[in-house]
């Protein structure tokens, strides 16, 4: 995954936004399967939530009119939590604590919970403001 959201990676719908972040689960699972830490670029992308596609959209001109709405604020909060959770998992992988990283990615794990919360917040926001880049 790249650290910046390129034109071809634009988030145009809630499904796009959710798919962009779910791809991280695959990245994390692959690192666990290979028993390798994430690349420095992936770590930087996790550490910089404002540079991913959703983060870039949240800070774009398209959200100026809704930035005080509770739905917008909820997405911002859940998006930051999502990145914090990914960073914890990335650190577990880097420390070779693969069992803990695996548990976090399981269906009832912490990653799943924050993913669902972010998806729900994005869906609620989409009801008041369609995602556009």
ABEGO torsion letter per residue (X at the ends): XBABBBAAABBABAAAAAAAAAAAAAAAAAAAAAGBBBBAAAAAAAABAAABAAAAAAABAAAAAAAABAAAAAAAAAAAAAAAAAAAAAAAAAAGBAAAAAAAABAABAAAAAAAAAAAAAAAAAAABBBBX
